[in-house]
Amino acid sequence: MAKDLLLEIGLEEVPARFVRGAMDQLKEKMEKWLTDSRLAYGEVKAYATPRRLAVLVTELADKQEDVTEEVKGPSRKIAYDENGAWSKPAQGFARSQGVEPDSLFIREVGNVEYVFATKSSIGVETSSLLSEALPTLITSLSFPKNMRWGSYELKYIRPIRWLIALHGSEVVPFEITGVTTSNVTRGHRFLGNDTVVEQPSVYVERLLAEQVIVNVEERQKAIVAGIQSLSAERGWNIAVKDDLLEEVLFLVETPTVLTGSFDPLFLQIPQEVLITSMREHQRYFPVFDSEGTLLPYFVTVRNGDAASLDVVSRGNEKVLRARLSDAKFFYEEDKKLVIEDALAKLNNIVYHEELGTVADKVRRVRKVADRIAQHLRLDQSELEDISRTANICKFDLVSQMVYEFPELQGIMGEDYARKAGERESVAKAINEHYSPRNAGDRPAASLVGAIVGIADKLDTIAGCFSIGIIPTGSQDPYALRRQAAGIVSTLLAHELEITLTELFQIALDVQADRGLKREVYDINKDMHEFFALRIKNVLSEQAIRYDVVDAILGAGVQDIRRTVLKAHALQAVNTESGKLEFRPAVEAFNRVCNLAAKADSKQVDANLFADAAEGSLYEAWQQVHGKFLSASTQANMVEALSVLSSLSGPIVAFFEAVMVMAEDEALRRNRLALLALVADDVKQFADFSKLSG
């Protein structure tokens, strides 16, 4: 008879940002163990609050499934000795499978005969597996940060305070760090009590009675409903950011939404400062009117019921008042800051011990930005704006406001630059050059901000790669992947006519002024591979098929915009319905490229053509080549592929009419040279051999 299984890990409060990942990990590990253990079950439900991680397995089978399988052993030729009896290898195989040698049998696999054994495994009772499996599952959870407590060796996210392991109505006995399993859970720290869970099926209900909403989705619905109700009642627009909602969700066990206010005089401070102070430091949701203007109110979520909300609100207001008073003081002091004095202070801030100070970085960024702008042949006004923006883009790092609120770098720079009399285009670009700041952010809107942003990010990547700091696995302490993704998205957004090779050359030339620890060739190679992965991610996010992505990247990446356009063009013709029509072209291209690899020249002599098909292909290529280059230059990659595909017929006719690898060396070299010319255009578009099917 199937029973439910409940596992709950009771902890000291876990940092909110780690809870969901731990909950998902616990569920995944439980599902994997059940599958590996051949235990049938209904479903695995995961629950979490700041003080607990739990999984509930429904309809868990009482025992493992019985298994009978055939296992392959040694080949027949070594399975018998000279007397026709089972050899030592065969007998050893039988022992390893727990069967008698007499039960072995022979079966042919791929024209070779092998010894096989039929191995049966009788399912074990579930209850006998749990006492060993569950503690292993609990201690196998990994976290970004761990701690030790008492004299225990276990490193865990937070100290374990109670454990529930309930199979049906029976407690599964085991102990971790002095905590023994039971069927008792703990309610809300202040509003609830310890409570007995008689059966796993009543777990959610018992905790709800003790003021804990353990179901994550239900808790989120309660928070959102409370905010929406308050918004409708007051006529407010309450800004609910997903990341803040996620954090608040795992800060509370029983959420109650409440509101408070602050002195309207604080609205004289830039609203970004107020919003950052409320969101980042107090976990408050800011309130706006219908026009998007910040109002002197805030919304927060209490971990408790609705009792004495006025007292709680006043307490929150008092804390926020102190925060905003500090922000107001910092802002007033920063307004006295002279930009040139701030730039001088950057010489005292170390950016990296091998890459110099922040001032050194700024000087490099300016050089890179200037050279990119010159390459793009921008007008004089844009050149001046780019140079000035790059020169002062980091000055706000020495301001008191950014020191207190690092999230405001660039935002405060824009405000201070505007107040200092800088051109509006420059002030705006100081903020924009940090964009995109995260995966969901947009690139800089202005060309000035875009180019300075590319220069800044490119200097960071080139500098790190030049001293051997290259992301591996999940390690990326300098966020180089995000920086590269930002460059890619900015180049695409502004359709900038500059290749990766040109960008890398500019950045490495500037880096060379301080001396490079690695060879330029190696740095260049690593950077190209690094950016190719970022572009692969972009194409995958745009729903480009994996084989199309591989084919396009197989041609190499230089111009990012054209690479993306080529991928979309190739995907459009390489659909299930279009494959039959497109297949002859792919087969022709692949055959051309395979043979062209043997060419040692691209000099074609028309006088050596021995068959009309050779001349026809050469003439067709001459016509196509110009059209192909023209379409590629104009970034019309659909036309480029269409023109290229028109070579399919002449290529097929060529291969039907002539033997490429002719005995006559002159004929052979000339035909290979012709194929090499065609292959150059083909390979410039894609590596068609990587297309599936």
RAWOSUL-V952508 format. One record per residue. N is the residue number from 0. RES is the residue in one small letter. OMEGA is omega in whole degrees, 0 to 359 (999 if undefined). NEAR is the number of other ideal C-beta (glycine too) atoms within 12 Angstrom. Layout:
((N	RES	OMEGA	NEAR) (N	RES	OMEGA	NEAR))
This chain:
((0	m	181	11) (1	a	177	20) (2	k	174	30) (3	d	178	33) (4	l	177	45) (5	l	174	45) (6	l	178	46) (7	e	176	45) (8	i	179	45) (9	g	188	38) (10	l	163	36) (11	e	185	20) (12	e	180	22) (13	v	175	35) (14	p	188	22) (15	a	185	30) (16	r	182	22) (17	f	191	28) (18	v	184	40) (19	r	179	29) (20	g	179	25) (21	a	179	39) (22	m	180	37) (23	d	180	21) (24	q	179	27) (25	l	179	38) (26	k	181	29) (27	e	180	21) (28	k	178	29) (29	m	180	40) (30	e	180	24) (31	k	180	17) (32	w	179	31) (33	l	180	33) (34	t	180	17) (35	d	182	14) (36	s	179	32) (37	r	179	21) (38	l	178	34) (39	a	180	22) (40	y	179	29) (41	g	176	20) (42	e	177	18) (43	v	179	32) (44	k	181	31) (45	a	179	34) (46	y	178	39) (47	a	169	42) (48	t	178	45) (49	p	186	37) (50	r	183	39) (51	r	169	42) (52	l	184	42) (53	a	171	42) (54	v	177	42) (55	l	179	38) (56	v	181	42) (57	t	174	24) (58	e	179	23) (59	l	182	38) (60	a	181	28) (61	d	181	25) (62	k	177	23) (63	q	174	26) (64	e	173	21) (65	d	183	15) (66	v	172	17) (67	t	182	14) (68	e	177	16) (69	e	183	21) (70	v	181	25) (71	k	180	25) (72	g	181	34) (73	p	178	27) (74	s	184	23) (75	r	186	25) (76	k	176	15) (77	i	184	21) (78	a	180	31) (79	y	174	22) (80	d	184	15) (81	e	180	7) (82	n	179	7) (83	g	178	10) (84	a	179	14) (85	w	180	29) (86	s	178	24) (87	k	176	16) (88	p	180	23) (89	a	179	34) (90	q	177	25) (91	g	177	20) (92	f	180	29) (93	a	179	28) (94	r	182	17) (95	s	180	18) (96	q	177	25) (97	g	179	16) (98	v	176	28) (99	e	179	16) (100	p	181	26) (101	d	182	12) (102	s	178	21) (103	l	179	34) (104	f	185	23) (105	i	176	22) (106	r	181	20) (107	e	176	14) (108	v	178	15) (109	g	178	9) (110	n	176	8) (111	v	180	16) (112	e	181	20) (113	y	173	26) (114	v	177	36) (115	f	174	27) (116	a	174	33) (117	t	185	22) (118	k	179	23) (119	s	178	17) (120	s	180	19) (121	i	182	14) (122	g	180	20) (123	v	178	21) (124	e	181	18) (125	t	183	35) (126	s	181	27) (127	s	180	18) (128	l	192	29) (129	l	185	36) (130	s	179	23) (131	e	186	20) (132	a	187	32) (133	l	177	39) (134	p	177	27) (135	t	179	19) (136	l	181	36) (137	i	184	39) (138	t	180	27) (139	s	179	21) (140	l	179	36) (141	s	183	19) (142	f	178	25) (143	p	178	16) (144	k	180	16) (145	n	176	21) (146	m	172	20) (147	r	179	16) (148	w	182	20) (149	g	179	14) (150	s	184	8) (151	y	180	18) (152	e	183	12) (153	l	174	25) (154	k	186	18) (155	y	183	31) (156	i	177	36) (157	r	180	29) (158	p	176	25) (159	i	183	36) (160	r	175	29) (161	w	181	31) (162	l	169	37) (163	i	172	44) (164	a	189	42) (165	l	176	38) (166	h	191	36) (167	g	177	27) (168	s	184	19) (169	e	176	23) (170	v	176	30) (171	v	188	36) (172	p	168	21) (173	f	185	27) (174	e	176	22) (175	i	180	31) (176	t	177	28) (177	g	179	15) (178	v	182	27) (179	t	180	21) (180	t	177	31) (181	s	174	26) (182	n	182	30) (183	v	176	27) (184	t	182	43) (185	r	179	33) (186	g	179	29) (187	h	186	31) (188	r	183	24) (189	f	186	19) (190	l	185	24) (191	g	180	26) (192	n	171	18) (193	d	181	22) (194	t	181	28) (195	v	174	22) (196	v	184	38) (197	e	180	21) (198	q	178	24) (199	p	184	39) (200	s	181	23) (201	v	185	23) (202	y	182	36) (203	v	181	31) (204	e	181	20) (205	r	180	31) (206	l	178	40) (207	l	178	26) (208	a	179	23) (209	e	173	30) (210	q	176	30) (211	v	172	42) (212	i	187	37) (213	v	178	46) (214	n	186	25) (215	v	181	35) (216	e	180	19) (217	e	179	23) (218	r	179	37) (219	q	178	26) (220	k	180	17) (221	a	180	28) (222	i	182	39) (223	v	179	26) (224	a	179	19) (225	g	179	32) (226	i	180	36) (227	q	179	20) (228	s	179	19) (229	l	179	29) (230	s	180	26) (231	a	182	13) (232	e	184	14) (233	r	185	21) (234	g	182	14) (235	w	168	29) (236	n	184	24) (237	i	184	35) (238	a	181	29) (239	v	176	31) (240	k	184	22) (241	d	182	15) (242	d	178	22) (243	l	177	32) (244	l	179	32) (245	e	180	24) (246	e	179	28) (247	v	181	37) (248	l	182	35) (249	f	171	38) (250	l	187	30) (251	v	174	40) (252	e	172	44) (253	t	186	35) (254	p	172	36) (255	t	183	33) (256	v	177	37) (257	l	182	35) (258	t	177	35) (259	g	182	34) (260	s	174	27) (261	f	184	35) (262	d	179	20) (263	p	179	15) (264	l	179	13) (265	f	180	32) (266	l	175	25) (267	q	175	18) (268	i	176	35) (269	p	187	30) (270	q	177	29) (271	e	179	28) (272	v	181	39) (273	l	181	44) (274	i	180	34) (275	t	179	33) (276	s	181	37) (277	m	185	42) (278	r	190	31) (279	e	185	24) (280	h	185	27) (281	q	182	33) (282	r	177	33) (283	y	174	40) (284	f	180	40) (285	p	184	39) (286	v	180	34) (287	f	173	27) (288	d	184	20) (289	s	180	12) (290	e	180	8) (291	g	178	14) (292	t	181	19) (293	l	178	32) (294	l	183	32) (295	p	179	28) (296	y	175	36) (297	f	177	41) (298	v	178	43) (299	t	183	40) (300	v	181	41) (301	r	174	36) (302	n	182	33) (303	g	183	27) (304	d	185	23) (305	a	181	18) (306	a	174	15) (307	s	181	14) (308	l	180	22) (309	d	178	15) (310	v	179	16) (311	v	180	24) (312	s	180	26) (313	r	177	18) (314	g	177	19) (315	n	179	31) (316	e	180	28) (317	k	180	19) (318	v	181	24) (319	l	180	34) (320	r	179	26) (321	a	179	20) (322	r	183	31) (323	l	176	38) (324	s	176	21) (325	d	181	25) (326	a	180	40) (327	k	179	28) (328	f	180	20) (329	f	183	30) (330	y	180	36) (331	e	179	19) (332	e	182	18) (333	d	180	36) (334	k	177	25) (335	k	185	17) (336	l	175	32) (337	v	186	20) (338	i	182	32) (339	e	177	15) (340	d	179	17) (341	a	179	34) (342	l	179	31) (343	a	181	19) (344	k	179	23) (345	l	177	30) (346	n	182	20) (347	n	180	16) (348	i	181	23) (349	v	175	15) (350	y	175	28) (351	h	186	22) (352	e	180	11) (353	e	183	21) (354	l	174	34) (355	g	183	25) (356	t	175	25) (357	v	178	31) (358	a	177	28) (359	d	179	28) (360	k	181	37) (361	v	180	40) (362	r	178	31) (363	r	180	39) (364	v	180	42) (365	r	180	32) (366	k	180	33) (367	v	181	44) (368	a	179	46) (369	d	183	29) (370	r	176	31) (371	i	181	46) (372	a	179	34) (373	q	178	21) (374	h	182	24) (375	l	178	28) (376	r	179	13) (377	l	181	26) (378	d	187	14) (379	q	181	12) (380	s	179	16) (381	e	177	29) (382	l	180	26) (383	e	179	22) (384	d	180	37) (385	i	181	46) (386	s	181	33) (387	r	179	32) (388	t	180	47) (389	a	183	41) (390	n	186	34) (391	i	189	42) (392	c	183	51) (393	k	187	40) (394	f	183	39) (395	d	179	43) (396	l	180	35) (397	v	179	33) (398	s	179	39) (399	q	182	27) (400	m	180	37) (401	v	175	34) (402	y	181	22) (403	e	181	26) (404	f	182	34) (405	p	181	20) (406	e	185	23) (407	l	178	38) (408	q	184	32) (409	g	178	39) (410	i	178	34) (411	m	177	42) (412	g	178	42) (413	e	182	37) (414	d	182	30) (415	y	180	39) (416	a	178	40) (417	r	180	24) (418	k	180	23) (419	a	176	29) (420	g	177	13) (421	e	178	30) (422	r	182	24) (423	e	180	19) (424	s	179	28) (425	v	180	36) (426	a	181	34) (427	k	182	30) (428	a	177	43) (429	i	177	47) (430	n	187	36) (431	e	187	40) (432	h	175	50) (433	y	184	41) (434	s	352	37) (435	p	184	30) (436	r	179	27) (437	n	186	19) (438	a	183	17) (439	g	184	14) (440	d	179	20) (441	r	176	22) (442	p	178	32) (443	a	181	40) (444	a	183	21) (445	s	179	31) (446	l	179	34) (447	v	179	41) (448	g	181	41) (449	a	183	42) (450	i	177	46) (451	v	178	49) (452	g	177	47) (453	i	181	53) (454	a	181	47) (455	d	182	44) (456	k	181	45) (457	l	177	48) (458	d	179	49) (459	t	182	38) (460	i	181	44) (461	a	179	48) (462	g	180	41) (463	c	180	35) (464	f	182	37) (465	s	179	36) (466	i	173	24) (467	g	177	18) (468	i	182	27) (469	i	182	28) (470	p	176	26) (471	t	180	13) (472	g	180	7) (473	s	183	9) (474	q	177	12) (475	d	187	20) (476	p	180	15) (477	y	177	24) (478	a	183	22) (479	l	178	31) (480	r	179	28) (481	r	179	27) (482	q	180	37) (483	a	178	43) (484	a	178	35) (485	g	177	39) (486	i	181	46) (487	v	182	40) (488	s	179	36) (489	t	177	42) (490	l	180	41) (491	l	184	30) (492	a	184	28) (493	h	177	30) (494	e	183	19) (495	l	182	34) (496	e	177	21) (497	i	183	35) (498	t	177	24) (499	l	180	37) (500	t	179	22) (501	e	178	26) (502	l	182	41) (503	f	181	37) (504	q	178	27) (505	i	183	33) (506	a	183	42) (507	l	175	37) (508	d	179	25) (509	v	178	33) (510	q	182	38) (511	a	179	21) (512	d	178	20) (513	r	180	25) (514	g	182	15) (515	l	179	25) (516	k	182	19) (517	r	178	25) (518	e	180	15) (519	v	181	23) (520	y	181	14) (521	d	179	18) (522	i	179	31) (523	n	181	29) (524	k	180	21) (525	d	181	30) (526	m	177	38) (527	h	179	28) (528	e	181	23) (529	f	180	34) (530	f	178	41) (531	a	178	28) (532	l	178	24) (533	r	179	37) (534	i	176	38) (535	k	177	30) (536	n	179	23) (537	v	181	34) (538	l	178	33) (539	s	178	22) (540	e	178	19) (541	q	175	21) (542	a	174	13) (543	i	183	30) (544	r	186	25) (545	y	183	19) (546	d	175	26) (547	v	177	40) (548	v	181	36) (549	d	180	24) (550	a	181	38) (551	i	180	44) (552	l	178	34) (553	g	177	28) (554	a	182	37) (555	g	181	26) (556	v	174	36) (557	q	178	27) (558	d	187	31) (559	i	181	42) (560	r	181	31) (561	r	176	37) (562	t	179	41) (563	v	180	35) (564	l	177	30) (565	k	180	43) (566	a	179	41) (567	h	179	27) (568	a	181	33) (569	l	179	43) (570	q	183	32) (571	a	181	20) (572	v	184	33) (573	n	177	35) (574	t	179	17) (575	e	181	14) (576	s	184	10) (577	g	185	21) (578	k	182	22) (579	l	180	15) (580	e	185	15) (581	f	185	29) (582	r	180	23) (583	p	179	24) (584	a	180	35) (585	v	180	38) (586	e	179	23) (587	a	180	33) (588	f	182	39) (589	n	180	30) (590	r	178	27) (591	v	184	39) (592	c	179	34) (593	n	181	24) (594	l	182	28) (595	a	179	28) (596	a	181	17) (597	k	182	19) (598	a	176	27) (599	d	180	14) (600	s	175	20) (601	k	178	21) (602	q	182	16) (603	v	178	28) (604	d	182	19) (605	a	180	19) (606	n	181	12) (607	l	179	24) (608	f	181	24) (609	a	182	22) (610	d	181	23) (611	a	181	17) (612	a	178	25) (613	e	179	36) (614	g	180	26) (615	s	179	25) (616	l	181	40) (617	y	179	31) (618	e	179	20) (619	a	180	32) (620	w	180	36) (621	q	178	22) (622	q	183	20) (623	v	186	34) (624	h	180	28) (625	g	179	16) (626	k	180	25) (627	f	180	32) (628	l	180	22) (629	s	179	16) (630	a	179	28) (631	s	179	31) (632	t	180	17) (633	q	179	18) (634	a	174	24) (635	n	188	22) (636	m	174	33) (637	v	178	24) (638	e	180	24) (639	a	180	34) (640	l	180	43) (641	s	179	23) (642	v	180	30) (643	l	182	44) (644	s	180	36) (645	s	176	26) (646	l	185	40) (647	s	181	33) (648	g	179	19) (649	p	179	33) (650	i	179	42) (651	v	179	24) (652	a	179	21) (653	f	182	34) (654	f	178	29) (655	e	187	19) (656	a	188	20) (657	v	172	30) (658	m	185	19) (659	v	183	33) (660	m	181	18) (661	a	179	18) (662	e	178	9) (663	d	186	15) (664	e	182	14) (665	a	178	19) (666	l	183	24) (667	r	182	24) (668	r	181	24) (669	n	179	33) (670	r	177	39) (671	l	178	34) (672	a	178	32) (673	l	179	43) (674	l	180	42) (675	a	178	29) (676	l	179	32) (677	v	183	43) (678	a	179	35) (679	d	179	26) (680	d	180	38) (681	v	183	40) (682	k	176	28) (683	q	180	32) (684	f	183	43) (685	a	169	41) (686	d	188	27) (687	f	179	41) (688	s	182	24) (689	k	178	25) (690	l	181	31) (691	s	176	17) (692	g	999	19))
